[in-house]
Amino acid sequence: MTSTDLAEIRSGMMGMAQKQPEIEVQSPFNITIARGRQILQSEISVLRSVSQGLNDSFARGVELILACRGSVVVCGMGKAGLVGQKLAASLSSTGTPSHFLHPAEALHGDLGSVLPNDVALLLSYSGETEEITRLLPTLGQLTAGSIAITAHASSTLAQAVDVPILLGKHREACALDLAPSSSTTSMMAVGDALALVASEQRGFTRDQFAKFHPAGSLGRRLARIDEIMRPLSDCRLALDSLSVREVMIQVSRPGRRTGAIMLTNDDGQLTGMFTDSDLAKLLERSGYTPLEQCIQDVMTRQVQTISPNARVADAAALLASQKISELPVLGPDRTPLGIVDVTDLLAEFANATPSEDITRELSPTPTESPRILPISNGITSDPKGKHHRGQQ
């Protein structure tokens, strides 16, 4: 056998090896994952059907909530009761006073928490839950109106309330068609829609939302600048008529400091900033003694500023987008009130979960738009809004 024959045999064997089908490695969890997806798709299909079935009853429900001069009293039993507790919380946090009333406790005295200006929101998929239907006559007398989220128009509950919002009959995602799943998901979704549409039509604002959420990661994002800024007593501030050396001596202070000095005119109005970066660039020059120059000649004149009423989210987004480290906080007369340093924001968000991307997740729609403070002497605005030194 020649060497050519051996080469052909090897080539053929390699070709056969390359033609072998790849063996797909099956996950031991494939069946479980597939069933999970099937359940999710089942509930998605129900939500789509409920969405398409919304009609004037939903709009009348929103109107009744908006007209409510008291509290929306949410009532449900079992799993519907757990949904009701969540909906009461959602209503309350989005501008509609609300509380949850347990139907069994209501029958034993807690109906005393219901007042004439209240609106009842009753949850029962079957519309025949005994604890709910027993409340209907009394709630009809005590409240200004009633809404039900239920499946059937012919149910006792739907027949008794002012506004029945119908979900329709759907198979539960449970294999036995017994455990509340698709029914509670659709009930929760319609309740959310009621709360959020009412909130939007009420004109509920970010400022109002922030008042109801002072704690946690959400609270930190919605905090106002004047709550977290460094006060003027902790800032480095100097007159813009001094020399660089005089400024550096005057503002020297021990402990933690920002990397920027705010410079003002004789009226106390901000005219520019002098940063560590400005100092480094100045010292790199040669041929003269730079520290004796008037700081006006070398300061950054185009300065990003922010209002004390803006949100921490706005400051974080601005610092990130403009790639700067400090934001002077100015009053309406352009006098400095304090400063926000990027390290302050890092400290503010130190307790946030690692998955949070502060600059990406924070709202891109500021409460009050941060502004660039134009300084005189013919300096034009930088279209990119970044700190820069005027022409020397």
N, C-alpha and C positions, 0 to 999 in steps of 0.2 A: 504493500500500500504506500502510495507516494505521499509526500508532504502536502501536495495539492488536495488529495482525497481527504486527508485528515482535516485540513482547513475547511473543506466543504461540509464535513460531518459536524465539526464544531459550530459552524455558522448555522446549520440546520437545527442543531440542538438549542442554540441560543434563541433562534426564531420561535421554536416551540415554547420555550420558557417565557418569552415575551407575550405569547398569545394566551397564556394561562389566565383565566378570568380572576380578577381580584376578589378575594373573599371578604365580604362585608362583615365587620365585627358588630354583632348585635348587642345592644345594651340590655342588661337584665331588667331594666326598668321601662322598656319600650311599651309594654302593654299598659302599665300604669300611667305613663305620660300620655298615651293615646286616649285613655279613658278620661283623664283630666281635661284634655283639649276638647273632647266630645261634650263634657259637661259645660265648659265655658261657651262653646259654640251654641249649645242648647239655650243657655240663658241670654246670650247675645241675640239669638233669633226671637226670643220672647220680647226682649226690650225693643227690638225693631218693630214688632207687631204692635206693642203698646204705644210706641211713638206715633205710628201711622194712625192709630185709633183715637188720638187726642182730638177733642172737639170743643164746642162752646162751653161745655161743663167745666173744663179746665180753666178757661178764661174767666168764668163766673166765680170759680174758686179763688183765683188770684184777686179779683175785685173784692170779694168778701174779706180776704185777709188784709188788703189795703185799707178797707173801710173800718176795720176793727179798731175800736178806741180802747180796748182793754188788752187781754192776752189771748193768744191762740192756745187753747187747752188741747193737748194731743193725748189720745187715749187708745190703747190697744192691749190685747192679752196675749201671753205666750211670746212666740217669735215676733208677731206683729207689735207687741209691746216693746220689745227691744228695738225694733225699727223706729217706733214712736219716740223712744228716748233720744235716739240720734237725731230725728227730725226736729224735736223740740230744741235741741242744742243748736242745730243749724239755723233754725229760724231766729233764735235769740242772738246769735253771733252775726247775723246779716241784717239786723235792723228791725226785726219783728219780735216784740216781747212774747215769750212762750214758756210754757212749763208742761211737764208730763204728769198725767193723772192716772194712777193705776186703777183700772175699773173695779177690781175687788175691794180695794181700800175706799174707793169712792162710794160704794154701797154701804160702807160702815162709817160714814162721817166726813170723808174727805171731799164730798161735794160742796162743803162749805168754802172751798178754795175757788169755786167758780162764781164769777161776778156777772152782772147783767150786760156789761159791755164786751164780754168775752165771746170768742168764736170757738166752737168745738171742731176738732179735726179727728175723726174716728177711723180706725184702721181694723179691717176684718176682711180677709179674702173671701170667706164663705158668705159673709154678711149675716151670719146666724149665730155668732159667738154669744153664748148666753149672758156673760157678764156685760157685754156691750149692749145687747138689745134691752136688757133690764134698765139700762141708764137712759134710754132714748126719751121716754116721756118727761123725766125730770130735766134732762139737759135741754129739751125743747122749751121748757118753761124758764130756765135759768139764763140761757145765753141769747146773744143777738143774732145767731145764725149757726149753721152746722154744715160741715163738709165731710164726705165719706170717700175713702179710697177702698174700693171693693170690686168683686168680679162681676156680679150679676145685677142687672137692673131690677129683677123681680125679687131680690132678697129683702128681708125685713129691714136691714140697715139702709139700703138704697132707697126704699120707699119712704123712710121716715125723715131723711135729712133734706136740707134745702138744696144742696149741690152734691149729687153723686158723681164721682169720677170713676169710670168703669175701666177695669184692666182687661176684662174678658177672661174666658176660661183657657188655661194653658196647662200642659203636662209639666209636672215638676221634673227637675233634672235628675232627681233620685231615681235609681233603677226600679224601685218599688212604686214610684209615683205617689209617695206618701210624705217624705220629709220636706218641710217648707224650704224651697230653694228658688226656683224661678218666680214663685209668687212673692216671696219677701224681697227678692232683687228688684222686681218691677215696682213693688210698693215703695221701696226706698228711692228708686229713681224718680218716680212721679212726685214723691214728697220733696225731693231735692229740687225738682223743676219748679214746684210751687214756691218754695222758699227763695230760690234764686231769681225767678222772674219777678216776684213781688219786690225783692230787694232792688233789682235794677229799675223797676218802674217807680219805686220810692225815691230813687236818686241817692241811694246809699253810697257813701264815699270811702276812699282809702283812709282818710283821717278818722272817720267814725269806726271803720273796721279796726284800726290800730288801737283805739281806746278799749275795745273789747278783747284785745289779744296782747297784753303787756308782757307776757312771759314766753319762754321757750325760744326756739330758733325763729319762728314767725315774728314773735314780739321784738327780737333783736333787729330783724330786717326792717320793721316798721317804726322803730324808735326814731325820735326826732334828733336832729343834729345837736341842738342845744342840750340834750340829755347826755351826750357822750363826748362832746368837744372838750379840748383843754381850755380852761378859762384863761382870760387875758393875764392873770397873775402868774400863770405857768408858761407863758409864751415869751419869746424873745422879740422885743419891739424897740425900734430906734427911729430917730429923725433922719430923713433922707438928706439933710444938709451936712451931716458929719462925714469925716473921712472913714475909709475902710478900717483903719487902725482904731479910731475912736469907737466905732460901732462894735468891733470885736471885743474891745476892753469893756465897754458899757454893758453888753448883753451877756457877758460871761457868767455862767451860773453852774453850780454843781448838780450832780444827779442826772436823771433822764431828761433829754431835751429833744426838740425837733431839729431837723437838718435845715431849717429855714428861719430867716429873720424877716419879720414884717416891717416895712419902712413906711413912714407916714410924713405928711407935710405938717406945717405949723398948726393946721386946723384939726389934726388928728385923723385925716382921711388917708386911706391906703394909697400909696403911689407905686409900690413895687415890692419885690422880695429879693433877698440875697441868700442864696443857697450854698451848701457845701460844694456843689458842683461849680457854682460861679467862682468861689474862692480858689478852687483847684485850677480852673482855667486862668484866673488872674495871675497866680503864682508861676504858671508855666511861661508867662511872657518874660521877655528880657529887655534890658536897655534902660530901665528906669525903676524907680522904687514904687511899686504898685500900691502899697498899703497907705500911701499918703494921698491917693486920689479921693475925690469926693465920691461917696458910694452911689450917688445918683448916676454917675457916668458908667457904672459897671453892674448895676442891679438889673434884675429881670423886670421888665416893665409890663409885659403882657401876662397877666395873672388870672388864673382860674379862681373863682370864688364861689361860695355857696351861702344860702340863706340859713339862719338858725331854725327855720320852720321846715326845711327840707328833711327828707328821710335818710336814715343811714344807708338804705339801699341805693339812693341816688348818689351819695358820696362814694360808695364802693364802685358803682358802675362808672362814675366819672374818673376816679383815680385810675381805674384799670384801662379805660378807653383812651385816656390822654397820656398814660404812662408817666404819671407824676406821683409825688409822695406826700404833698401837703396841700390842704385846701384852707385858705383863710375864711373865717366865718364873719360876714359883714352885716351890720345893721343897715337900716334904710338910708342913713346919711353917709354910708360908705366908710364908717369907722369900724375898726376891727373889734370883734367881740370875743374871739378865740380862734382856735385852729384845729383842724382835723388832720391827724397824721396817719399814714397807712398802718403804722404799728398799733394805733388805737383801734382801728377796725379789726386787725388780727386778734387783738385781745378781746374785743367785743364778740367775735365769732369763735372764740377758743372752744366753746362748749358745743359748737355745731357738729353734726355728724360728719365723718370723713368724706362721705360721698357728696357733700354739698359743695358745689362750685359757686362761691359767693358772687363772683362777677358775672357769671352766666345765668344763675338762677334768679338773681334779684330782678325786680320788675324793671323793664326797659322804659316804662312810662313814668317819669318823675312827677311827684306831687307839685313841686315848684321847680321849674327848669333852672339848673345851675347856670351861672353866667360868666362870661369873660369880661373882666373890668378893663376897659380901654384907658390907657394913660395918654396924656397929651404929648406935645412936642412932635406931632406929625408921625408918631409911630402907628403903623397900620396893623390891623388885626391879622394874626396868623390864621389862615384858613383851617389849619389842623387844630388850632386851639391850644398849642403846647407852649410851655414857658420858653421864652427866648430873650436874649439880650438885644437891645436896640443897637443900631449902627453907631459905631464910635467914630 
